[in-house]
Amino acid sequence: MIEIIKALILGIVQGITEWLPISSTAHLILLNDLIKLDVTPAFWDLFEVVIQLGSIMAVLILYFSQLNPFAKDKDEKEKMSTYRLWFMIVVASLPLIVVALFDDFIPDNPAIIAFTLILYGILFIVVERYNKTRDPKIKSMRSLDIKTALLIGCFQALAVIPGTSRSGATIIGASILGLSRTVAAEFSFFLAIPAMLGASGLKLLKYILKVGLSFTLSEVILLLVATIVSYVVSMFVIKNLLKYIRKHDFTGFGYYRIVLGIIIIITIIAKSLLA
């Protein structure tokens, strides 16, 4: 029962942090150090990625109409606009596909996580202050061009470094390139679909090749609980994040990242002194 409660907590954290620019991977790694889900290291590597499928389902359901080019209520122009959106998503996903081939060589080191949390926290504050002096050039998805989409994809590729945050890197990049906060956030949501599906599929394949399809009943239950909870929480977070950024900027998330990074550094130092 205690392991199910841990999976529930991890699902909540995944659902919240996947869409906020504060790094879901960092929070899951740090949280697992505290509550330690009683599973093998190989299953944990699979668990922390597969539960993202719940978050993906939230995006697909919330934006199904906008992302579905076959909707009967769309005319030809609207269908072509949807195809164009998917083309931009594919283009922006290319850099991550290339970089993801090497993500196994990047360690989940607490010091690295702390550094990237602080670095991107500072970047959020700087970018938001810079954006106060200019109007966004791209205020709708239809204004997004191939070059901008590809550059946003390059920023997303930086998320292979633990603590970066896929949504954080994407939103920062999009903001620098002139997208409005709403368009930057929504495009980040859309980019999560191929990114997270690809990551989950790759982790599952590696797990099968290494361990095989030898899931225990308890492992299946843990995955289902965390994934379902991640879906429910993601639905709530996505809706409210969009409401939030219509009236506020991302500066608060920048300060949160910096504080969390400093806490991790203090913890690392304290552990080394007590060792």
KEVO-422236 format. One record per residue (C-alpha): x negated, y negated, z negated; residue number from 1. Coordinates in steps of 0.2 Angstrom, whole numbers. Each point is the difference from the previous one (the first is absolute). Layout:
+-------+-------+-------+-----+
:  east : north :    up :   i :
+-------+-------+-------+-----+
:     X :     Y :     Z : NUM :
...
+-------+-------+-------+-----+
REM end
This chain:
+-------+-------+-------+-----+
:  east : north :    up :   i :
+-------+-------+-------+-----+
:     0 :     0 :     0 :   1 :
:   -14 :   -12 :    -4 :   2 :
:    -8 :     2 :    17 :   3 :
:    17 :    -4 :     8 :   4 :
:     0 :   -16 :   -10 :   5 :
:   -18 :    -4 :     6 :   6 :
:     6 :     3 :    18 :   7 :
:    15 :   -11 :    -3 :   8 :
:   -12 :   -14 :    -6 :   9 :
:   -12 :     2 :    14 :  10 :
:    15 :    -1 :    12 :  11 :
:     6 :   -16 :    -7 :  12 :
:   -18 :    -8 :     1 :  13 :
:    -2 :     6 :    18 :  14 :
:    17 :    -7 :     5 :  15 :
:    -4 :   -17 :    -8 :  16 :
:   -19 :    -2 :     5 :  17 :
:     1 :     7 :    18 :  18 :
:    10 :   -16 :     6 :  19 :
:    -8 :   -13 :   -12 :  20 :
:   -17 :    -5 :     5 :  21 :
:    -9 :     7 :   -15 :  22 :
:    -6 :    17 :     6 :  23 :
:    11 :    16 :    -4 :  24 :
:   -16 :    11 :     2 :  25 :
:    -9 :   -10 :   -14 :  26 :
:    15 :     1 :   -12 :  27 :
:     3 :    19 :     3 :  28 :
:   -18 :     4 :    -3 :  29 :
:    -1 :   -11 :   -15 :  30 :
:    17 :     6 :    -7 :  31 :
:    -5 :    18 :     3 :  32 :
:   -16 :    -3 :   -11 :  33 :
:    12 :    -5 :   -14 :  34 :
:    14 :    13 :     1 :  35 :
:    -9 :    14 :    10 :  36 :
:    12 :    10 :    10 :  37 :
:    -5 :    18 :    -3 :  38 :
:    -4 :     6 :    17 :  39 :
:   -15 :     5 :    10 :  40 :
:   -11 :   -13 :     8 :  41 :
:     5 :     6 :    17 :  42 :
:    19 :    -1 :    -4 :  43 :
:    -3 :   -18 :    -7 :  44 :
:    -8 :    -6 :    16 :  45 :
:    15 :     7 :     9 :  46 :
:    13 :    -7 :   -13 :  47 :
:    -6 :   -18 :     0 :  48 :
:     3 :    -1 :    19 :  49 :
:    15 :    11 :     3 :  50 :
:    11 :    -9 :   -13 :  51 :
:    -2 :   -15 :    12 :  52 :
:    12 :     9 :    12 :  53 :
:    14 :    -7 :   -12 :  54 :
:    -6 :   -17 :     3 :  55 :
:     0 :     2 :    19 :  56 :
:    18 :     7 :    -1 :  57 :
:     5 :   -17 :    -8 :  58 :
:    -7 :   -10 :    14 :  59 :
:     8 :    11 :    13 :  60 :
:    17 :    -1 :    -8 :  61 :
:    -1 :   -18 :    -3 :  62 :
:    -6 :    -5 :    17 :  63 :
:     8 :    14 :    10 :  64 :
:    10 :   -11 :    11 :  65 :
:   -14 :   -12 :     4 :  66 :
:   -12 :    15 :     3 :  67 :
:    12 :    11 :    10 :  68 :
:    -1 :    -4 :    19 :  69 :
:    14 :    12 :     4 :  70 :
:    13 :    -9 :   -11 :  71 :
:    17 :    -1 :    10 :  72 :
:     3 :   -18 :    -6 :  73 :
:   -16 :    -6 :     8 :  74 :
:     0 :    -7 :    18 :  75 :
:   -15 :     2 :    12 :  76 :
:    -9 :   -15 :    -6 :  77 :
:     2 :     5 :   -18 :  78 :
:    -6 :    18 :     4 :  79 :
:   -15 :    -7 :     9 :  80 :
:    -4 :   -11 :   -14 :  81 :
:     0 :    15 :   -12 :  82 :
:   -11 :    10 :    12 :  83 :
:   -12 :   -15 :     0 :  84 :
:     0 :     0 :   -19 :  85 :
:    -5 :    18 :     0 :  86 :
:   -14 :    -3 :    12 :  87 :
:    -7 :   -14 :   -11 :  88 :
:     1 :    12 :   -15 :  89 :
:   -10 :    13 :    10 :  90 :
:   -13 :   -13 :     5 :  91 :
:    -2 :    -6 :   -18 :  92 :
:    -2 :    18 :    -6 :  93 :
:   -15 :     4 :    11 :  94 :
:   -14 :    -7 :   -11 :  95 :
:     7 :    10 :   -15 :  96 :
:     0 :    16 :    10 :  97 :
:   -19 :    -2 :     4 :  98 :
:    -5 :    -5 :   -17 :  99 :
:    11 :    13 :    -9 : 100 :
:   -12 :    13 :     7 : 101 :
:   -13 :    -5 :   -12 : 102 :
:    10 :    -3 :   -15 : 103 :
:    -6 :    16 :    -9 : 104 :
:   -17 :    -9 :    -1 : 105 :
:     7 :   -14 :   -11 : 106 :
:     1 :     5 :   -18 : 107 :
:    14 :    -5 :   -12 : 108 :
:   -12 :    -9 :   -11 : 109 :
:     7 :   -11 :   -14 : 110 :
:   -13 :   -13 :     3 : 111 :
:     4 :    -1 :    19 : 112 :
:    19 :    -1 :    -5 : 113 :
:    -4 :   -15 :   -12 : 114 :
:   -10 :    -9 :    13 : 115 :
:    13 :     1 :    14 : 116 :
:    14 :    -4 :   -12 : 117 :
:    -9 :   -16 :    -5 : 118 :
:    -6 :    -4 :    18 : 119 :
:    17 :     1 :     8 : 120 :
:     8 :    -9 :   -15 : 121 :
:   -12 :   -15 :     4 : 122 :
:     4 :     1 :    18 : 123 :
:    19 :     0 :    -3 : 124 :
:    -2 :   -16 :   -10 : 125 :
:   -12 :    -8 :    13 : 126 :
:    11 :     4 :    15 : 127 :
:    16 :    -6 :    -9 : 128 :
:    -8 :   -17 :    -4 : 129 :
:    -6 :    -1 :    18 : 130 :
:    17 :     4 :     7 : 131 :
:     8 :   -14 :   -10 : 132 :
:    -8 :   -12 :    12 : 133 :
:     7 :     8 :    16 : 134 :
:    16 :     7 :     8 : 135 :
:     0 :    19 :     5 : 136 :
:    -2 :     2 :    19 : 137 :
:    10 :    17 :     0 : 138 :
:    17 :    -1 :    -8 : 139 :
:     8 :    15 :     8 : 140 :
:    -5 :    18 :     5 : 141 :
:     3 :    -5 :    19 : 142 :
:   -14 :   -13 :    -1 : 143 :
:   -13 :    13 :    -5 : 144 :
:   -13 :     4 :    14 : 145 :
:   -11 :    15 :     3 : 146 :
:   -16 :    -9 :    -5 : 147 :
:     7 :    -6 :   -17 : 148 :
:     8 :    17 :    -3 : 149 :
:   -17 :     8 :     3 : 150 :
:    -9 :   -12 :   -12 : 151 :
:    13 :     3 :   -13 : 152 :
:    -4 :    19 :     2 : 153 :
:   -18 :    -4 :    -3 : 154 :
:     4 :    -7 :   -16 : 155 :
:    11 :    15 :    -4 : 156 :
:   -15 :    11 :     3 : 157 :
:    -9 :    -8 :   -15 : 158 :
:    13 :     9 :   -11 : 159 :
:   -10 :    16 :     1 : 160 :
:   -11 :    -8 :   -14 : 161 :
:     9 :     4 :   -17 : 162 :
:     7 :   -15 :    -8 : 163 :
:     3 :   -10 :    16 : 164 :
:    18 :     3 :     2 : 165 :
:     7 :     4 :    18 : 166 :
:    14 :   -12 :    -2 : 167 :
:   -12 :   -13 :    -8 : 168 :
:   -13 :     1 :    14 : 169 :
:    13 :     0 :    13 : 170 :
:    10 :   -15 :    -7 : 171 :
:   -16 :   -10 :    -3 : 172 :
:    -6 :     3 :    18 : 173 :
:    17 :    -4 :     7 : 174 :
:     1 :   -16 :   -10 : 175 :
:   -17 :    -6 :     6 : 176 :
:     5 :     4 :    18 : 177 :
:    15 :   -12 :    -2 : 178 :
:    15 :    12 :    -4 : 179 :
:    13 :    -6 :   -12 : 180 :
:     1 :     9 :   -17 : 181 :
:    16 :     9 :     5 : 182 :
:    -6 :     6 :    17 : 183 :
:   -17 :     5 :    -8 : 184 :
:     9 :    10 :   -14 : 185 :
:    12 :     8 :    12 : 186 :
:   -14 :     5 :    13 : 187 :
:   -10 :     7 :   -15 : 188 :
:    16 :    11 :    -4 : 189 :
:     1 :     6 :    18 : 190 :
:   -19 :     4 :     1 : 191 :
:     2 :    11 :   -16 : 192 :
:    10 :    12 :    10 : 193 :
:   -14 :     7 :    12 : 194 :
:   -13 :    -3 :   -13 : 195 :
:     8 :     9 :   -14 : 196 :
:     7 :    14 :    10 : 197 :
:   -17 :     3 :     8 : 198 :
:    -9 :    -1 :   -17 : 199 :
:    13 :    13 :    -7 : 200 :
:    -1 :    11 :    15 : 201 :
:   -19 :     0 :    -1 : 202 :
:    -1 :     3 :   -19 : 203 :
:    13 :    15 :     2 : 204 :
:   -10 :     7 :    14 : 205 :
:   -17 :    -1 :   -10 : 206 :
:     9 :     8 :   -15 : 207 :
:     7 :    14 :    10 : 208 :
:   -17 :     4 :     8 : 209 :
:    -8 :    -1 :   -17 : 210 :
:    13 :     9 :   -11 : 211 :
:    13 :     6 :    11 : 212 :
:    19 :    -2 :    -2 : 213 :
:    -1 :     6 :   -18 : 214 :
:    11 :   -12 :    -9 : 215 :
:     7 :     5 :   -17 : 216 :
:    18 :    -4 :    -5 : 217 :
:    -6 :   -13 :   -12 : 218 :
:   -11 :    -8 :    13 : 219 :
:    15 :    -1 :    12 : 220 :
:    11 :    -7 :   -14 : 221 :
:   -13 :   -14 :    -4 : 222 :
:    -2 :    -5 :    18 : 223 :
:    19 :    -1 :     2 : 224 :
:     3 :   -10 :   -16 : 225 :
:   -14 :   -12 :     4 : 226 :
:     5 :    -2 :    19 : 227 :
:    19 :    -3 :    -4 : 228 :
:    -4 :   -13 :   -14 : 229 :
:   -12 :    -8 :    12 : 230 :
:    14 :    -2 :    13 : 231 :
:    12 :    -7 :   -12 : 232 :
:   -12 :   -13 :    -8 : 233 :
:    -6 :    -4 :    18 : 234 :
:    17 :    -5 :     6 : 235 :
:     2 :   -12 :   -15 : 236 :
:   -18 :    -7 :     2 : 237 :
:     1 :    -4 :    18 : 238 :
:    17 :    -9 :    -1 : 239 :
:    -6 :   -11 :   -14 : 240 :
:   -17 :    -3 :     7 : 241 :
:     7 :    -8 :    15 : 242 :
:    12 :   -11 :   -11 : 243 :
:   -15 :    -5 :   -11 : 244 :
:   -12 :    -5 :    15 : 245 :
:    14 :   -11 :     7 : 246 :
:    -2 :   -12 :   -15 : 247 :
:   -18 :     5 :    -6 : 248 :
:   -17 :     3 :     6 : 249 :
:   -12 :    15 :    -4 : 250 :
:   -11 :   -10 :   -12 : 251 :
:     7 :     9 :   -15 : 252 :
:    -5 :    17 :     7 : 253 :
:   -18 :    -7 :     3 : 254 :
:    -1 :    -5 :   -19 : 255 :
:     7 :    17 :    -5 : 256 :
:   -13 :     9 :    11 : 257 :
:   -14 :   -10 :    -8 : 258 :
:     6 :     3 :   -18 : 259 :
:     1 :    19 :     4 : 260 :
:   -17 :     0 :     8 : 261 :
:    -8 :    -8 :   -16 : 262 :
:     9 :    12 :   -11 : 263 :
:    -7 :    15 :     9 : 264 :
:   -17 :    -8 :     0 : 265 :
:     1 :    -2 :   -19 : 266 :
:     6 :    18 :    -2 : 267 :
:   -15 :     6 :    10 : 268 :
:   -12 :   -10 :   -11 : 269 :
:     8 :     6 :   -16 : 270 :
:     0 :    18 :     5 : 271 :
:   -19 :    -1 :     5 : 272 :
:    -4 :    -9 :   -17 : 273 :
:    10 :    14 :   -10 : 274 :
:    -8 :    14 :    10 : 275 :
+-------+-------+-------+-----+
REM end
